[in-house]
Amino acid sequence: MVVTILASCEVHANKNAVPSGPRIHMADHTLTLSNGLTLGYAEYGDPAGAAMFYFHGWPSGRVQGELMYEAGLKYGLRIIAPDRPGIGLSDFQPRRRLLDWPPVLEELAAHAGAEKFHVLGWSGGGPYVLATALKMPARLLSATIVCGAPPLAFFGDAKMFWLYRLMIRLRGHFPSVLGAVLRLGALLARGSPDKPPLKWLMRLLLEPDRRVLADPEVFRVVRAGMMESLRRGPRAVIGDADIYLSEWGFEVSSVTFPVHLWHGKMDRNIAWEYSAQLAELMPHADIHWLENEGHYSLPILHNDAILRHALGLGAARPPAAAAGVPD
């Protein structure tokens, strides 16, 4: 179950090896929203570049955007990575719904001076891309989802990793136990992935994901994201997860803004078939399969292709050995 938590800490990195040492990034920020709640966010990349809002996975937070720093510099992107309500620097919002997110983003965009912007969501950040594309299409330059979480209330959880399914059952019947599991995961995550017990648990992941998570810098950001998600306790993390299990308040077929979907066919966390189902329902979705990549290896090794496609720069096709459905 701890591996499930680690496997839920999604990260992005450049295709090249991640350099050692801390990355340079802009300071953390907070914004007081019109509802009186505080929203936390961090910025990375080019401060004078085009805005790209990065929606973190679960359980993680704004610090996950750190691994977008180099890409931001390379492509002239100002990466703005907000904490969702209750996560990190952001205040908890009771009874939150997915469609509460676009008004929050609208305030953040106004605060950042971003009239037009890109959005990119990894895994648990995917639904927030869809909500934004539905409610704010005129503001978007592009919308990208990588290994996105599906509407489980509609699609069901049969294709989710069995550990995820167990956590869903715990949420329904033993929520206090799930909170204890999250706390235990945070404790064990302080260890090293090449030593027990994490070494044993990492074996539950497929080889492509084990390989990229073995990078010390990647693992550092994964761990930091998880710790930040629990800054305010497990209640907020569980509340964040409840969004994925609830009714989203809209049909995905009503999202008419073009959405780029990327998914690895060796993704054990969230099966690629979920993205295929989404693509069938959405009128303007294009999907990119990578046959030999997983939940982490895809964005870590193919971040360059993902961003080039989002920015309309071409040459986004993945390597021939990994490619699936053509662009």
C-alpha positions in Angstrom: 0.0 0.0 0.0 2.9 2.3 0.6 4.0 1.7 -3.0 0.5 2.8 -4.0 1.2 6.1 -2.3 4.6 6.4 -3.8 3.2 5.4 -7.2 0.7 8.2 -6.9 3.3 10.9 -6.5 3.6 11.8 -10.2 6.6 13.7 -11.5 7.8 15.3 -14.7 11.4 15.6 -15.8 13.4 16.2 -18.9 14.2 13.3 -21.2 17.9 13.8 -20.3 19.3 12.7 -17.0 18.1 14.7 -14.1 21.1 16.8 -12.7 22.2 16.4 -9.2 21.6 19.1 -6.6 18.6 21.4 -6.0 16.9 23.1 -8.9 16.7 26.9 -9.1 13.1 28.0 -8.8 11.1 31.0 -7.9 9.7 31.5 -4.4 6.5 30.0 -3.1 3.6 32.3 -3.1 0.1 32.6 -1.5 -3.0 34.4 -2.7 -6.1 35.2 -0.7 -9.1 34.2 -2.8 -12.4 36.0 -2.9 -13.9 33.4 -0.6 -11.3 34.2 2.1 -9.3 31.0 1.7 -5.6 31.0 1.0 -4.2 29.4 -2.2 -0.6 28.4 -2.4 1.5 28.0 -5.5 5.0 27.9 -6.8 6.6 29.1 -10.0 9.3 27.5 -12.1 11.0 28.1 -15.4 11.0 31.4 -17.3 9.4 34.1 -15.3 8.8 36.1 -18.5 7.5 33.2 -20.5 4.0 32.1 -21.5 2.0 30.8 -18.6 1.4 27.1 -18.1 -0.6 26.0 -15.1 0.7 22.6 -13.9 -1.9 20.5 -12.0 -0.2 18.1 -9.6 -1.1 14.4 -9.0 -2.2 12.6 -5.9 -0.9 12.7 -3.3 1.4 15.6 -4.1 1.5 19.3 -4.2 2.9 22.4 -5.9 6.5 21.2 -5.3 5.9 18.5 -8.0 6.3 21.3 -10.5 10.0 21.6 -9.7 10.8 19.0 -12.3 9.2 21.2 -15.0 11.9 23.9 -14.3 14.3 22.9 -17.2 11.4 22.5 -19.6 10.1 25.9 -18.7 13.5 27.5 -19.5 13.9 25.5 -22.7 10.5 26.4 -24.1 10.0 29.9 -22.5 7.3 28.7 -20.2 6.3 30.2 -16.8 5.3 27.1 -14.9 2.7 28.0 -12.2 2.0 25.0 -10.0 -0.9 25.6 -7.5 -1.6 23.5 -4.4 -5.2 22.2 -4.5 -7.4 23.2 -1.5 -6.2 21.5 1.6 -2.8 20.6 0.1 0.4 22.3 1.1 0.0 26.0 1.5 -3.7 26.0 0.5 -6.5 26.1 3.0 -8.9 23.2 3.2 -12.3 23.7 1.4 -15.1 21.5 2.9 -17.5 19.8 0.4 -15.3 20.7 -2.5 -16.4 19.7 -6.0 -14.4 19.4 -9.2 -16.2 22.3 -10.8 -15.1 24.5 -7.9 -11.7 24.6 -9.6 -12.2 26.9 -12.6 -13.2 29.9 -10.5 -10.1 29.4 -8.3 -7.9 29.1 -11.4 -9.5 32.3 -12.9 -8.5 34.2 -9.8 -5.0 32.8 -9.8 -4.6 33.6 -13.5 -5.8 37.2 -12.9 -3.3 37.5 -10.0 -0.5 36.2 -12.3 -1.5 38.5 -15.1 -2.1 35.5 -17.4 -4.9 36.3 -19.9 -4.1 33.2 -22.0 -2.4 30.1 -20.8 -1.6 26.4 -21.2 -2.8 23.7 -18.8 -1.1 20.4 -18.1 -2.2 17.8 -15.6 -0.5 14.6 -14.6 -2.6 11.6 -13.4 -4.7 13.1 -10.6 -4.4 16.5 -12.2 -6.1 15.3 -15.3 -9.7 15.9 -14.2 -8.8 19.5 -13.4 -7.6 20.0 -17.0 -11.0 18.7 -18.2 -12.9 21.1 -15.9 -10.8 24.0 -17.0 -11.3 23.1 -20.7 -15.0 22.9 -20.2 -15.4 26.2 -18.3 -12.6 28.4 -19.6 -12.0 27.3 -23.3 -11.5 30.9 -24.5 -8.6 31.4 -22.1 -6.7 28.2 -23.1 -3.7 27.9 -25.5 -3.5 24.2 -25.0 -4.8 21.4 -22.7 -2.8 18.2 -22.0 -3.4 15.2 -19.8 -0.8 12.6 -19.1 -1.9 9.2 -17.7 -5.0 10.9 -16.4 -7.3 9.8 -13.6 -10.7 8.8 -15.1 -14.3 9.5 -13.9 -14.5 6.4 -11.7 -18.1 7.0 -10.8 -18.9 6.5 -14.5 -16.1 4.1 -15.7 -15.7 2.1 -12.5 -12.4 1.0 -10.9 -12.0 -2.5 -12.3 -9.0 -1.4 -14.4 -7.2 0.4 -11.6 -4.2 -1.1 -9.8 -5.5 -3.5 -7.1 -3.8 -1.5 -4.4 -5.8 1.6 -5.5 -9.0 -0.5 -5.4 -8.2 -1.6 -1.9 -7.7 2.1 -0.8 -11.0 2.9 -2.4 -12.7 0.2 -0.3 -10.9 1.5 2.8 -12.2 5.0 2.1 -15.7 3.7 1.9 -15.7 1.5 5.0 -12.7 2.4 7.2 -11.6 6.0 6.5 -9.6 6.2 9.7 -7.5 3.3 8.5 -6.8 5.0 5.2 -5.6 8.1 7.1 -3.3 5.9 9.2 -2.0 4.3 5.9 -1.2 7.7 4.5 0.7 8.7 7.7 2.6 5.4 7.6 3.4 6.0 3.9 4.9 9.4 4.7 7.0 7.8 7.4 8.4 5.0 5.3 8.9 7.4 2.3 11.7 9.0 4.3 13.8 5.9 3.6 15.8 5.0 0.5 14.2 3.2 -2.5 17.2 0.9 -2.8 16.9 -0.3 0.8 14.1 -2.3 2.6 11.3 -1.8 3.1 10.9 0.5 0.1 13.1 -1.7 -2.0 10.6 -4.6 -1.5 7.6 -2.5 -2.2 9.1 -0.9 -5.4 9.1 -4.4 -6.9 5.3 -4.0 -7.3 6.0 -1.5 -10.0 6.9 -2.5 -13.6 10.4 -2.1 -14.8 10.1 1.2 -16.7 8.7 2.9 -13.6 11.2 1.3 -11.3 14.0 2.5 -13.5 13.0 6.2 -13.5 12.1 6.3 -9.8 15.6 5.0 -9.1 16.9 8.4 -10.0 17.8 10.1 -6.7 16.7 13.5 -7.9 13.3 12.3 -9.2 12.7 10.4 -6.0 13.6 13.5 -4.0 10.8 15.5 -5.7 8.4 12.5 -5.4 9.1 12.4 -1.7 8.8 16.1 -1.2 5.5 16.2 -3.0 4.1 13.5 -0.8 5.3 15.2 2.4 3.8 18.5 1.3 0.4 16.8 0.5 0.2 15.7 4.2 1.3 19.1 5.6 -2.2 19.7 6.9 -3.0 16.0 7.8 -4.6 13.1 6.0 -8.1 14.7 6.0 -7.1 17.0 3.2 -5.4 14.3 1.1 -8.5 12.0 1.5 -10.7 15.0 0.5 -8.6 15.5 -2.6 -9.0 11.8 -3.5 -12.8 12.0 -3.0 -13.0 14.1 -6.2 -12.0 11.2 -8.3 -14.7 9.0 -6.7 -17.5 11.5 -7.0 -19.8 12.7 -9.8 -17.9 15.4 -11.6 -20.9 17.4 -12.5 -20.5 17.3 -16.3 -20.3 14.8 -19.1 -16.8 14.5 -20.6 -18.4 14.6 -24.0 -19.3 18.2 -23.4 -15.6 19.2 -23.4 -15.2 20.5 -26.9 -11.8 22.2 -26.5 -9.0 20.0 -28.1 -7.3 17.9 -25.4 -4.1 16.0 -25.9 -4.1 12.7 -24.0 -0.9 10.7 -23.4 -0.8 7.3 -21.8 1.7 4.4 -21.4 0.5 0.9 -22.1 2.7 -0.3 -19.2 0.9 1.9 -16.7 0.0 -0.3 -13.8 -1.6 2.5 -11.7 -4.2 3.8 -14.2 -4.8 1.5 -17.2 -4.4 3.1 -20.6 -7.9 1.8 -21.5 -9.4 4.7 -19.4 -7.8 7.2 -21.7 -9.1 5.3 -24.7 -12.6 5.5 -23.2 -12.3 9.3 -22.6 -11.1 9.8 -26.2 -14.1 7.9 -27.6 -16.4 10.3 -25.7 -14.6 13.6 -26.3 -15.2 15.2 -29.8 -11.8 16.8 -30.1 -9.3 14.6 -28.2 -6.1 13.2 -29.7 -4.4 10.4 -28.0 -0.8 9.2 -27.9 0.0 5.6 -26.8 3.5 4.7 -25.8 3.7 0.9 -25.8 6.7 0.4 -23.5 6.2 3.2 -20.9 4.5 3.4 -17.6 2.9 5.9 -15.2 6.2 7.7 -14.5 8.5 6.7 -17.3 6.2 8.3 -19.9 6.3 11.9 -18.7 9.8 11.6 -17.3 11.4 10.3 -20.5 9.0 11.9 -23.0 8.3 15.3 -21.5 10.0 17.0 -24.4 7.6 15.4 -26.9 4.6 16.2 -24.7 5.5 19.9 -24.5 6.4 20.3 -28.1 3.0 18.9 -29.1 1.2 21.1 -26.7 3.1 24.2 -28.0 2.5 23.2 -31.7 6.2 22.9 -32.4 6.0 19.7 -34.3 8.5 16.7 -34.0 6.3 15.4 -31.1 6.1 11.9 -32.3 7.6 9.5 -29.7 10.4 7.0 -30.7 9.2 4.4 -33.2 9.6 1.6 -30.8 7.3 3.3 -28.3 4.7 4.8 -30.6 1.2 3.6 -30.9 -1.7 5.5 -32.4 -0.3 8.1 -34.8 -0.8 11.8 -34.2 
